[in-house]
Structures are given as structure tokens and as C-alpha cells.
Amino acid sequence: MFLTLFIVNSSGGLVYTRQLSPLAPKINTNDSLRIASTLHSLHAIAAEAAPVKLPGNKNPRTGADDGIEVIEAGGMIMQCLQTRTGMKFIISSTSTKDDLSEILRNLYLLYTENALKNPFYELDMPIKVDLFNRGVDLLVEQFHSGNMR
Amino acid sequence: MNYGRSNAQMNILDRPLPKVAWRSNDQGTVSLSAFAYLFSELVQYHQNKVTSISDLERRLEEAGYNVGLKAVELAAFRSKEYKRETRLMSILHFVSGTIWKSLFGRAADSLERSIDNDDEYMIVDYMPITSSYISVPSDLGQLSVDSYISGIICGVLQSAGFPARVTAHNVAMDENEMANAVASSNQLLVPRTEKAVFLCKFSREVLQRDAALER
């Protein structure tokens, strides 16, 4: 069961947030902004605190910066996909066994298709694109019905 | 055209599109994403210069008009036996078939005649490439970026000798149409809810000439 989705831009500002299921906690706007910038800072600090660094401080496969990839807690998992441009797609879920990389990649695909190709979307601004919202809903529904089998 | 210069010496924009062996289409193809980004920039460029929605639509139409004028010549040049169309129905079939195929790789989804007016015809496309990745914000409610395509149609009709006014409209699709559209839209992640209808209103002389040819 997915909980929440955050999309954070390269400067740490919140670009998109969404409750993906009724289980997700209700967070007001200010708290979401604070959570997003905290995640951004933790991601950067983790790279410094890590005992082993990646070569060039970047993941050689994806080009993403060195930093937090997964946070596991009792009953919850939070996974982060950082793109080459510094955008972070962060999703939390109740199931601790699933790999969330696939849904994160699909969300990235949705972002490039519906937000970046849209002339009415300004880069790094909050995403208020109808196609993107519908795409997220559809994707989450597909994953939920796939898992419920 | 630069005769006598090799491809390597020509400006990249003048070079012919590469013919890749594994593509079945023998006319070069361009990636849809490349077109989408370029079109997005075109819309943004014009949006900075206009103050109203109808102005933006008009500028997109003008941009498409120039494409349309040349598309007819190119289609005529490339087809084996091209006899110039003189009848209204034939030119409409030419636009919704040949021109659509050369521009978008598939024929238009339907060609209809308006019941109320005898000078209006409609070309329907369930998945126009110009608006596939664009969702218009609510404060620009009535804008249709498919005006670019309606400009192309206008240019084609003008160049073929059938002056008409062409406008683009977004119409909600019903259940059957959505099922058909989903079947053919393997590229889109989010199924569309609206189809594009291009309304062509021919001028009086065209209809009179066509009626005269009928006899």
C-alpha cells in the first residue's frame, strides 16, 4: 500500500506531494514543505557521513548524487530516486518487502512526458498539470491492483 | 538546397533525415519526443508575445499554414501518379488520408459532414500529436494547441484551390471512441478523454464550383 509521494527539485523546494491511499497521514502544506527540505538536506548530509563514498560522489549507473536511497522503518519503507538533474522522487509504502524502484521510474517517466513537454509548466515550480495528476492516479491504481492479486 | 556539397559540409538543418535500415517507413522519421519539445518551445515563444488566447491560436495557425502550403507540393512530388484534385470530397480524402499519413504516420480517424451546414466538414483525430503531452491550465480554458494542425489543413486546402476556414475543437469522447483510441495509443501513458475535431468551413465559391462540376 503506497502512502505518500514527494517530488523535490534540485534546490530542495517541494514541487509535488500526494496522498496515494487512505492510509496516508494527513499533512498540511507547511509540514510538507518542511519535510521536503529536510529530506533534501539529509540526502546531502548522508553522502558526507557515509564511511564509503561513490567515485566522483555520483552513482556511475544513473548519474544521481551520492545520498540516501532507502529508509527502512518498522512497518514502513521510504525509497528515493534521484535523477541526473538533482530532482528527487520520494515514495513511502507500508510493505517492507517490495522494491519501489519500478514505480519510481514510472513516475519519472510520467514527469518527463506530462510536465516537461508541457509549455505551460515552469521548471522547478509546483506541478499543477492535469495529465500528470491523472497519470499518477492511474499508475498507483495499476500497482495496487497488481499487488492485490 | 546545396548541390555539390556533401552531407558533412551542409548545415545540419539542411541535411536529409537519415534512413535507418530497421525502420519500415522509407521516409525518414523523427522522434515524437523531439517534436514535442520543439512544439512546446514554439507555444512558449508565442505565448510571451500575445495578450489573448485567440491571438495565440492565430499565431499557431499561421505557423501551421506555412507547413500546409508546402505539404501539398511534397505529397504531389512523392506520389507516383498525382492527378490534381478538383472535387471537394476527393480533396478532403486527400487531406485526411495522404497528408495525415505523411505528417503523422497514420490516416485521420474519421471524416464527417456537418448536418446543419452544407459548407462544413469535420476531420476527427483521437490522438493529435500536438496536444498529446499538453494539458492546458484552467485559466486558459478554451485554448486548443491543435490550432497548429488546423493551420496545416488550411494551408493544404488553400494551396489546392479550396479556400476554407479551419478551426480546432476539443470534444469529449464517448465510451466506444475511448476504447478505439486506447487500442491505438501505445505511446501514451495517460489515455486521453478528448478528441480533436477540425472543422473546415469552405467558402461559397468552392461549393458553387463543386456543384457546377457535378452537372
Interface residues (C-beta under 8 A of the other chain):
Chain A: N106 L109 L110 E113 N114 L116 K117 N118 P119 F120 K128 V129 D130 L131 F132 R134 G135 L138 L139
Chain B: S33 A36 Y37 F39 S40 E41 V43 Q44 Q47 Y133 I134 S135 V136 P137 L140 V145 L189 V190
